[in-house]
Amino acid sequence: MSDPGPPAALDRTLTPDDLDAYLRLRETTFGYPGRTDEVVAAFTARLPRTHGAFVAGELASAVTRHDYRVHVAGSIVAANGFGAISTAPEHRRSGHVARLMRAALTAGRDAGQGWNLLYPFDAAFYARYGWVSVPTGVLLELPPERLPAGTPRRLRRVDGPAAAGLAAPYARAAATRTFADTRIGGPWDAWENLDGAPGEGLLRYASDDAFVALRLRYVDGEPHMEVLDLGWSDAAGRDAVWGALAAFRGHVARVRIHVPWDDPVALDRVRGHAGTGHPGLMARVADVPLALAPLRAVADDDAPLDLPPLHLRVVDPYAAWNDGVWRLEPGPTGTTVTPSRSAPDATLDVRGLALLVSGAGAPLDARRAGWADGGGRALATVAALSGGRRPYRSLIDAF
């Protein structure tokens, strides 16, 4: 008698009846601690956004979709992120995650979300399905004397709720970045991470164009500073942030800080001072029209650009709805994206497309990776849709 093989999997959205199985799967794969009321409430809320694979009635794998809004190239867009991707050890390497992620991408498309973000356990695993690593920041650990002096006393102390004092300068800073969270809506309130009771050593400072939040604590008897969040929208704001931190010279022995990857401080200090342990970010174009339509033909100061229309071939075997030729007509208020049967002016793997329009790389970078082919002018037009913005996402927004 021939071997019938493994039983077929049944994929579906989880229901309240699956809560115990979902928690058990998380405990098996991540060692999630305990079942407090808070944990149970959080996982119950995730059930309608969690796709599960069941084998012989047992929950074998699960992918949870988080919905939020992010800044991309100067526009605010709907996006989703995958979290809690888990498979029981006895069901691994059976293709469950690949199927569930495609189903979750489809659900995101149906909800009008053109982008997907995730923090990978293994970047190579997700790269084979069309995600690309994008640089967001460099984690530095160094003495405060190694930071720029800046201009002290430009930022004011912020008391009370973090959102009330920091939301406005954060919004201005986030608008200059791609993949920065709006912190409006979403599955949780990131501002809660910046709220603290008196005496906890949590300090916040802000002006109209900049902000910084930090915590003072003792490590092995020495005062250390951990910068929890920071941002600026112009050169004066950047100078003010460094000035606020420089005021702690002689007070703290070490500073732990997540700096935007393209900032001169990161470039100057990464050698010998880079830390480890911060999550890397991966991005994916979940739907070509939804992702590209909000992108405008403007420079980083919103001055209109005269970008020509083009026909772009997108290669995406995993998400077949993206695979094909698209006509792009960039304009100052957005880009018209329509399917086309015309010969393409250039070809981009979906990873190369995310690299260019997010500002994470240039056409030559995509060519060298084997993700781009064809006319340089067409590829330069696609890259110009980044609006001069580059990726940055604060660690407090990691999901």
JOCOR-V852882 format. One record per run of one state. SS is the DSSP state (@ for helix, = for strand, . for the rest). FROM is the first residue (numbers start at 1). LEN is the number of residues. Records with the same first field share a line. If there is no record, write none. Layout:
BEGIN
SS: FROM-LEN / FROM-LEN
END
This chain:
BEGIN
.: 1-8 / 14-2 / 31-6 / 56-2 / 73-2 / 88-1 / 92-4 / 111-4 / 119-4 / 128-4 / 135-2 / 143-1 / 147-9 / 158-4 / 175-2 / 179-2 / 182-8 / 195-7 / 207-3 / 220-2 / 233-2 / 247-2 / 250-2 / 253-1 / 261-3 / 275-6 / 286-2 / 294-4 / 299-5 / 305-5 / 316-8 / 332-2 / 340-6 / 358-5 / 369-3 / 375-1 / 385-5 / 392-3 / 398-2
=: 9-5 / 50-6 / 58-15 / 75-13 / 115-4 / 132-3 / 137-6 / 156-2 / 177-2 / 181-1 / 202-5 / 210-10 / 222-11 / 249-1 / 252-1 / 254-7 / 274-1 / 281-5 / 298-1 / 304-1 / 310-6 / 324-8 / 334-6 / 346-4 / 372-3 / 390-2
@: 16-15 / 37-13 / 89-3 / 96-15 / 123-5 / 144-3 / 162-13 / 190-5 / 235-12 / 264-10 / 288-6 / 350-8 / 363-6 / 376-9 / 395-3
END
